[in-house]
């Protein structure tokens, strides 16, 4: 992607890689703050909380408690979904 971005926008591959790296860094910071991150035409990233729950150890069948956690969820934009 960096090479294609560089060619399209007349920059070096190294500059394009820096832009993509900055995008990842900014996205991570916003997700850590609990903000949603929307990429128009692509989709939305957001942190969702998963509550604590009971599960089973598949090897022994023993009931175990699974701690509450957070996960990053991605919802695909309607435009992309219809295109693919």
Buried (B, 14 or more C-beta within 10 A) or exposed (E): EBEEBBEEEEBEEEBBBEEEEEEEEEBEEBBEEEEEBEEEEEBBBBBEEEEEEEEEEEEEEEEEEEEEEEEEEEEEBEEEEEEE
